[in-house]
Amino acid sequence: MSGATFQMSQYDPSRTYLQDTLYPLQREESVQVEMPFSESNKLTQGKQQNPSNLNEEQKAKGILEYYLQSATIHGISQTSGPQHYFLRRLIWLILLAVMTISLVWAVYGQINSLYEYPIKTVTQVTLNTVLPFPAVTICNLNQFMRDRVPDIPIVVKVIQQQSEYFQSVARMKNQSDNMFDLENLTDVSGEELQRILFNAAPRLDELFRGCSWQGDRYDCNDLFKTDVTGHGICYTFNGPDLKPEQRYKAVGPISLLRTQVILGNNRSYYARYPYAGIKVLLNRPGEIEHPQYGGWSIRPGVAASMALSRSDSKCLPKPFKAFTNDYCEDTKVDGYRNRLTLYNTYTVVHCYRECVYKRLEYLCNCRFYLSPAQIEVEDLFQCSCPRECEDIDYSADISYANIFSQFIEAQAIKDGILLLNNSLRDNLIDLSIFYKSLNVVKIVQEPAMSFASVMGNLGGQMGLFLGAIILSITELIELLLLLVLKAAKRCTSWISHRCSVNPAAFVYKN
């Protein structure tokens, strides 16, 4: 009987399904089977299938089955193979879905927290044998000497207007509306007004009677230099006029700055504040402070000791928000360009002063007569002046003792040492400034999260939710790549088979 011959493989029970699909097919013994020609003709005339497609499909199923049985993610293997009770596969699929969603949510939270750039603060203490001494600025609260204020009505009016006492009296008498009425007064130029008021300010040789540094006496003109501030004329030790190599440094407890200050209260006049004494400011050398918004006030008639402590802060630059909702200015980064035009170095105080100066110039083409800028509180909010990322702050413990005993004061009068008509207790301050300790407290900001910590947390969460490890991700990636490759190979085989069966279907006609 005529027919067709097919080659059929004999079944080998020792071979597993995975061996048939994952490993190369070995040549097997075949048996010749005779089939009627009509039956074979029906098979060839029916829907033709590509044997390679069937082979690729079997391999893809084998890959998936192999992964389900060997995956390191706990629970996946429970969804394959024989099930011991009803709905077991469904229960494990639901558990896997819930744990996967929980893991994705936890990972999202970790990544979201990482890009919020959280910060942690670390406090350190550095031990030093040598420490740069701060710049010390001393201002007499009595801004003008009465005998040097000329009897020019507009000059007197300007001095009165900036006096808190005069403003209070004017408000009490309901005369505040006439305080700034200068129309009927003879005007003077701004340069002349500044010259007059600078001349009326306490002079260095009038304010200081004796100065010493590290136990050695110095001419006060050598230690202190004139500094123009918003308060008026002040005097600064270790100020911006010195080069870095010329600045004073503290070496142990002997590094003490001491000076005797004569206030001249018997010559006092209207001033911004109605107080007697001095204002002492501490800041980094090269930085100009503003006496209105910092410093310590020392009353007359005392021997005052200021024991200094220094703390350094180092904040993280952008994109970290060093100050809750604001960034800091990283002035130490390589290639930093100072945005200020009036000052050589950027500090938040310099930035505010320049900002207000430019604002005054823009609004009225004018400036404050005592300094480049008069900083008012309402103007500060108009300025964008972030703090520096690296900053130095000084604090002081101040102790007092009455200046001289009654015997010494009486003896000084007899000896002709007292040069003032008033009591020493109304005019003299003996001021000593020194470091309490050369140790520096350093506050350093560090990133609270890093990529390494996120990866560690991710590994812990994967183990918690799915019992998986980082390599489990590699298994998933490998599975996906193999399935994609098999799908691509199957698609290529299908196209090749169609071309060989019906080449005309792939010929495009014009």
PADO-63162 format. One record per residue (C-alpha): residue number from 1; y, x, z. Coordinates in steps of 0.25 Angstrom, whole numbers. Last residue first. Example, Ala and Ser with C-alpha at 12.3 -4.5 7.8 and 13.67 -1.06 7.14 Angstrom:
2
<r 2,<-4,55,29>> <r 1,<-18,49,31>> 
This chain:
510
<r 510,<195,16,-32>> <r 509,<180,16,-27>> <r 508,<176,21,-13>> <r 507,<162,26,-13>> <r 506,<156,25,1>> <r 505,<148,12,-1>> <r 504,<143,18,-14>> <r 503,<135,28,-6>> <r 502,<126,17,-1>> <r 501,<114,23,7>> <r 500,<118,38,8>> <r 499,<132,35,11>> <r 498,<128,24,21>> <r 497,<119,35,28>> <r 496,<130,45,29>> <r 495,<140,35,35>> <r 494,<129,31,45>> <r 493,<126,46,48>> <r 492,<141,49,51>> <r 491,<142,37,60>> <r 490,<130,41,68>> <r 489,<136,55,69>> <r 488,<149,50,74>> <r 487,<142,41,84>> <r 486,<133,52,89>> <r 485,<145,61,91>> <r 484,<153,50,98>> <r 483,<141,48,107>> <r 482,<139,63,110>> <r 481,<154,64,113>> <r 480,<154,52,123>> <r 479,<142,58,130>> <r 478,<148,72,131>> <r 477,<161,66,137>> <r 476,<153,57,147>> <r 475,<145,69,151>> <r 474,<158,78,153>> <r 473,<164,67,161>> <r 472,<151,68,170>> <r 471,<155,83,172>> <r 470,<166,79,181>> <r 469,<157,73,190>> <r 468,<151,59,192>> <r 467,<147,51,204>> <r 466,<154,39,198>> <r 465,<165,35,207>> <r 464,<165,46,218>> <r 463,<160,57,209>> <r 462,<171,54,198>> <r 461,<181,52,210>> <r 460,<178,66,215>> <r 459,<178,73,201>> <r 458,<192,66,198>> <r 457,<197,71,211>> <r 456,<194,85,208>> <r 455,<199,83,194>> <r 454,<212,78,200>> <r 453,<213,90,210>> <r 452,<211,99,198>> <r 451,<222,92,190>> <r 450,<232,93,201>> <r 449,<237,84,212>> <r 448,<246,86,224>> <r 447,<254,96,216>> <r 446,<261,106,226>> <r 445,<274,105,233>> <r 444,<278,117,242>> <r 443,<286,117,255>> <r 442,<289,131,260>> <r 441,<292,133,274>> <r 440,<299,147,275>> <r 439,<296,157,286>> <r 438,<308,166,289>> <r 437,<311,159,302>> <r 436,<323,154,309>> <r 435,<331,160,298>> <r 434,<346,163,303>> <r 433,<360,157,303>> <r 432,<370,160,315>> <r 431,<383,153,316>> <r 430,<393,155,326>> <r 429,<403,144,325>> <r 428,<418,145,330>> <r 427,<429,134,329>> <r 426,<429,124,339>> <r 425,<421,131,350>> <r 424,<429,144,348>> <r 423,<441,136,354>> <r 422,<454,134,346>> <r 421,<465,144,344>> <r 420,<456,153,335>> <r 419,<455,168,335>> <r 418,<447,169,347>> <r 417,<444,184,349>> <r 416,<457,186,358>> <r 415,<449,192,369>> <r 414,<454,181,378>> <r 413,<450,170,368>> <r 412,<436,176,367>> <r 411,<435,176,382>> <r 410,<437,162,383>> <r 409,<427,159,372>> <r 408,<417,168,378>> <r 407,<418,162,392>> <r 406,<417,148,386>> <r 405,<404,152,380>> <r 404,<404,155,365>> <r 403,<400,146,354>> <r 402,<391,134,359>> <r 401,<376,136,355>> <r 400,<370,129,343>> <r 399,<356,129,336>> <r 398,<353,125,322>> <r 397,<340,124,315>> <r 396,<341,126,300>> <r 395,<335,121,288>> <r 394,<335,128,274>> <r 393,<329,123,261>> <r 392,<324,130,249>> <r 391,<320,124,236>> <r 390,<311,125,225>> <r 389,<309,113,216>> <r 388,<324,111,216>> <r 387,<330,98,219>> <r 386,<333,88,208>> <r 385,<348,86,204>> <r 384,<350,74,195>> <r 383,<364,70,199>> <r 382,<370,56,200>> <r 381,<364,54,213>> <r 380,<372,65,219>> <r 379,<385,59,215>> <r 378,<384,48,226>> <r 377,<382,58,236>> <r 376,<395,66,233>> <r 375,<394,81,228>> <r 374,<408,87,226>> <r 373,<406,97,215>> <r 372,<412,110,210>> <r 371,<418,112,224>> <r 370,<430,110,232>> <r 369,<439,102,223>> <r 368,<428,93,218>> <r 367,<428,92,203>> <r 366,<435,84,192>> <r 365,<433,79,178>> <r 364,<432,65,183>> <r 363,<418,59,180>> <r 362,<412,71,172>> <r 361,<418,82,181>> <r 360,<413,74,194>> <r 359,<399,73,188>> <r 358,<399,87,184>> <r 357,<402,92,198>> <r 356,<392,81,204>> <r 355,<381,87,195>> <r 354,<385,102,198>> <r 353,<385,99,213>> <r 352,<372,91,213>> <r 351,<365,102,204>> <r 350,<370,113,213>> <r 349,<364,106,226>> <r 348,<351,104,219>> <r 347,<350,118,216>> <r 346,<350,125,202>> <r 345,<355,139,201>> <r 344,<367,145,193>> <r 343,<376,133,196>> <r 342,<387,126,188>> <r 341,<378,123,176>> <r 340,<366,117,182>> <r 339,<353,115,174>> <r 338,<347,128,178>> <r 337,<336,132,168>> <r 336,<322,135,173>> <r 335,<315,144,164>> <r 334,<304,147,173>> <r 333,<303,137,184>> <r 332,<311,140,197>> <r 331,<322,129,196>> <r 330,<312,118,196>> <r 329,<321,106,199>> <r 328,<313,95,207>> <r 327,<308,82,202>> <r 326,<311,68,209>> <r 325,<304,56,214>> <r 324,<297,62,226>> <r 323,<304,76,227>> <r 322,<295,85,219>> <r 321,<292,76,208>> <r 320,<281,84,201>> <r 319,<283,84,186>> <r 318,<292,92,188>> <r 317,<293,104,198>> <r 316,<285,105,211>> <r 315,<293,108,224>> <r 314,<294,121,231>> <r 313,<301,119,244>> <r 312,<306,131,253>> <r 311,<310,129,268>> <r 310,<319,138,276>> <r 309,<322,138,291>> <r 308,<335,142,297>> <r 307,<340,144,311>> <r 306,<354,141,312>> <r 305,<361,146,324>> <r 304,<375,140,328>> <r 303,<384,146,339>> <r 302,<393,134,341>> <r 301,<408,131,342>> <r 300,<409,124,329>> <r 299,<399,114,324>> <r 298,<389,118,313>> <r 297,<385,108,302>> <r 296,<372,111,294>> <r 295,<370,111,279>> <r 294,<369,100,269>> <r 293,<376,89,260>> <r 292,<390,92,262>> <r 291,<389,107,262>> <r 290,<384,108,248>> <r 289,<375,120,245>> <r 288,<377,130,235>> <r 287,<364,138,231>> <r 286,<363,152,228>> <r 285,<357,156,241>> <r 284,<348,144,246>> <r 283,<355,135,256>> <r 282,<360,134,270>> <r 281,<373,126,273>> <r 280,<381,127,286>> <r 279,<393,118,288>> <r 278,<403,122,298>> <r 277,<410,116,310>> <r 276,<421,105,312>> <r 275,<419,91,307>> <r 274,<428,81,300>> <r 273,<420,83,287>> <r 272,<427,84,273>> <r 271,<438,92,279>> <r 270,<452,89,284>> <r 269,<458,101,291>> <r 268,<454,111,301>> <r 267,<463,123,306>> <r 266,<459,122,320>> <r 265,<445,120,316>> <r 264,<445,135,311>> <r 263,<430,135,309>> <r 262,<427,150,313>> <r 261,<412,153,309>> <r 260,<405,165,315>> <r 259,<393,170,307>> <r 258,<379,174,308>> <r 257,<368,175,298>> <r 256,<355,180,304>> <r 255,<344,188,297>> <r 254,<339,195,310>> <r 253,<328,184,311>> <r 252,<319,190,300>> <r 251,<324,195,287>> <r 250,<333,185,281>> <r 249,<339,187,267>> <r 248,<353,188,261>> <r 247,<356,187,247>> <r 246,<359,199,239>> <r 245,<347,200,230>> <r 244,<349,185,226>> <r 243,<363,188,222>> <r 242,<374,183,231>> <r 241,<385,173,227>> <r 240,<375,162,229>> <r 239,<376,162,244>> <r 238,<371,171,255>> <r 237,<382,166,265>> <r 236,<391,155,260>> <r 235,<405,151,264>> <r 234,<410,137,262>> <r 233,<423,132,255>> <r 232,<423,117,252>> <r 231,<413,106,256>> <r 230,<408,104,241>> <r 229,<406,119,241>> <r 228,<413,132,237>> <r 227,<407,145,243>> <r 226,<414,157,249>> <r 225,<405,168,252>> <r 224,<399,173,265>> <r 223,<392,186,269>> <r 222,<402,196,264>> <r 221,<414,188,268>> <r 220,<408,186,282>> <r 219,<410,201,284>> <r 218,<396,205,289>> <r 217,<390,208,303>> <r 216,<376,213,303>> <r 215,<366,205,312>> <r 214,<357,200,300>> <r 213,<370,194,294>> <r 212,<383,193,302>> <r 211,<396,185,300>> <r 210,<409,184,308>> <r 209,<422,176,308>> <r 208,<419,166,297>> <r 207,<427,154,293>> <r 206,<441,161,292>> <r 205,<436,173,284>> <r 204,<428,163,275>> <r 203,<440,155,273>> <r 202,<441,140,277>> <r 201,<446,131,266>> <r 200,<461,129,263>> <r 199,<460,139,252>> <r 198,<449,132,245>> <r 197,<457,119,247>> <r 196,<469,125,240>> <r 195,<461,131,228>> <r 194,<453,118,226>> <r 193,<466,110,226>> <r 192,<472,120,216>> <r 191,<460,119,207>> <r 190,<460,104,207>> <r 189,<474,103,203>> <r 188,<485,98,213>> <r 187,<491,84,212>> <r 186,<503,79,219>> <r 185,<500,67,227>> <r 184,<504,52,223>> <r 183,<491,49,216>> <r 182,<481,55,226>> <r 181,<476,42,232>> <r 180,<462,46,236>> <r 179,<463,42,251>> <r 178,<471,29,248>> <r 177,<459,20,247>> <r 176,<454,26,260>> <r 175,<466,21,268>> <r 174,<459,10,276>> <r 173,<463,17,289>> <r 172,<448,20,293>> <r 171,<445,23,279>> <r 170,<456,34,278>> <r 169,<451,39,292>> <r 168,<437,41,287>> <r 167,<442,47,274>> <r 166,<450,57,282>> <r 165,<439,61,291>> <r 164,<429,63,279>> <r 163,<439,72,272>> <r 162,<438,73,257>> <r 161,<450,65,255>> <r 160,<458,73,266>> <r 159,<457,86,258>> <r 158,<461,79,245>> <r 157,<473,73,252>> <r 156,<477,86,258>> <r 155,<477,92,244>> <r 154,<485,81,238>> <r 153,<496,81,249>> <r 152,<498,97,248>> <r 151,<500,103,262>> <r 150,<491,114,259>> <r 149,<478,116,267>> <r 148,<478,130,272>> <r 147,<482,127,287>> <r 146,<472,116,287>> <r 145,<460,125,284>> <r 144,<450,117,275>> <r 143,<435,114,275>> <r 142,<433,112,290>> <r 141,<418,110,289>> <r 140,<417,125,287>> <r 139,<406,128,277>> <r 138,<395,138,279>> <r 137,<385,141,268>> <r 136,<373,149,271>> <r 135,<364,154,259>> <r 134,<350,155,264>> <r 133,<343,169,269>> <r 132,<332,173,260>> <r 131,<319,176,268>> <r 130,<313,189,272>> <r 129,<300,190,281>> <r 128,<294,177,276>> <r 127,<283,168,280>> <r 126,<280,156,270>> <r 125,<277,143,276>> <r 124,<270,132,267>> <r 123,<271,117,266>> <r 122,<264,110,254>> <r 121,<268,97,248>> <r 120,<260,89,239>> <r 119,<265,83,226>> <r 118,<260,72,216>> <r 117,<262,74,201>> <r 116,<261,59,197>> <r 115,<252,64,186>> <r 114,<241,68,196>> <r 113,<242,54,202>> <r 112,<240,47,189>> <r 111,<228,56,186>> <r 110,<221,53,200>> <r 109,<224,38,199>> <r 108,<218,38,185>> <r 107,<206,45,190>> <r 106,<204,35,201>> <r 105,<205,23,191>> <r 104,<195,30,182>> <r 103,<185,32,193>> <r 102,<187,18,198>> <r 101,<184,13,183>> <r 100,<172,22,182>> <r 99,<167,17,196>> <r 98,<168,2,192>> <r 97,<162,5,178>> <r 96,<150,12,184>> <r 95,<148,2,195>> <r 94,<148,-9,184>> <r 93,<138,-1,175>> <r 92,<129,1,187>> <r 91,<129,-14,190>> <r 90,<126,-17,176>> <r 89,<114,-7,175>> <r 88,<108,-13,188>> <r 87,<109,-28,183>> <r 86,<95,-31,186>> <r 85,<86,-20,193>> <r 84,<80,-7,191>> <r 83,<87,-4,178>> <r 82,<80,6,168>> <r 81,<88,16,162>> <r 80,<103,16,161>> <r 79,<115,11,170>> <r 78,<110,19,182>> <r 77,<112,32,174>> <r 76,<127,29,173>> <r 75,<128,27,188>> <r 74,<132,41,193>> <r 73,<139,49,182>> <r 72,<130,61,180>> <r 71,<125,55,167>> <r 70,<110,58,164>> <r 69,<104,44,161>> <r 68,<116,38,155>> <r 67,<119,50,147>> <r 66,<105,51,141>> <r 65,<106,36,137>> <r 64,<119,38,130>> <r 63,<113,50,122>> <r 62,<101,43,119>> <r 61,<109,31,113>> <r 60,<117,41,105>> <r 59,<104,48,100>> <r 58,<98,34,96>> <r 57,<110,30,88>> <r 56,<110,44,81>> <r 55,<95,42,77>> <r 54,<98,28,72>> <r 53,<110,33,64>> <r 52,<101,44,58>> <r 51,<91,34,53>> <r 50,<101,27,45>> <r 49,<98,12,43>> <r 48,<95,4,31>> <r 47,<95,-11,32>> <r 46,<83,-16,24>> <r 45,<78,-11,10>> <r 44,<71,1,17>> <r 43,<64,-7,27>> <r 42,<60,-18,18>> <r 41,<55,-7,8>> <r 40,<47,-2,19>> <r 39,<40,-15,22>> <r 38,<38,-18,7>> <r 37,<32,-4,5>> <r 36,<21,-7,16>> <r 35,<21,3,27>> <r 34,<12,15,29>> <r 33,<15,23,42>> <r 32,<14,38,41>> <r 31,<14,43,55>> <r 30,<24,54,60>> <r 29,<23,65,70>> <r 28,<37,69,76>> <r 27,<48,78,72>> <r 26,<57,80,83>> <r 25,<70,72,85>> <r 24,<81,80,90>> <r 23,<84,77,105>> <r 22,<93,66,110>> <r 21,<87,54,104>> <r 20,<72,55,105>> <r 19,<72,64,118>> <r 18,<81,53,124>> <r 17,<71,42,121>> <r 16,<60,50,128>> <r 15,<48,57,121>> <r 14,<35,57,129>> <r 13,<31,43,123>> <r 12,<30,49,109>> <r 11,<30,38,98>> <r 10,<26,42,84>> <r 9,<37,43,74>> <r 8,<36,35,61>> <r 7,<37,40,47>> <r 6,<38,29,37>> <r 5,<29,28,24>> <r 4,<32,17,14>> <r 3,<23,8,7>> <r 2,<13,6,-4>> <r 1,<0,0,0>> 
